Amino acid sequence: RHFLLEQARRDALTDCDPRPMWVISVQGDEVYRDDLRQHVMLAQNERATVMTCQVATFFLHESQREGWDWAQPLDRRLNHYIWDFGEHAGFLDFPWVYYDPSEHMRAHPHGIYPAKWATARPVRKHYPFRSPEQAWKRLEDRIKSGWQPHYENYRDVFMNGQAAGRPIKKYHGWFPEAERVPGMW
């Protein structure tokens, strides 16, 4: 992550804007629902230095076991989710902010002091399991490596009822919970 941060800093040197830049993290299996530029502007108005997001984790549902349709786009194939924990989304970069290369799975860098959290939280859609085959492969890889051994408890990649102790919701193109509380997510 520190290498990517350094590369972003080098790329930003060509920009004439003297203000610190916002660094937003996005992994290959994630998509933000919201226009992040609006969230960055809100955070800047609040003089925030850190932004978190609310994560909707999508997965394979029992109702999809028969008739898995590869022709559908990912966001139509996977239409069941749970609200996962909030996660680090981004930060206002300064020269003293850094990542320690020896730390694994650290999304929040060192050196953001004082950390002032933005009140608005964008919604991040996370797709860790995108097909039955990919889901089984992911589970096997995680178990073999010893990383995330709790996956050994999985007997099926299709979920029903609850996932991780939270109720499963059906996605209809929007998140009603996120719309009810202005500024919450």
Secondary structure, 3 states (H helix, E strand, C coil): CHHHHHHHHHHHCCCCCCCCCEEECCCCCEEECCCHHHHHHHHHHCCCCEEEEEEEEEECEHHHCCCCCCCCCHHHHCCEEEECCCEEEEEECCCCCECCCCCCCCCCCECCCCCCECCCCCEEEECCCCCHHHHHHHHHHHHHHCCCHHHHHCCCCCECCEECCEECEECCCCCHHHHHCCCCC
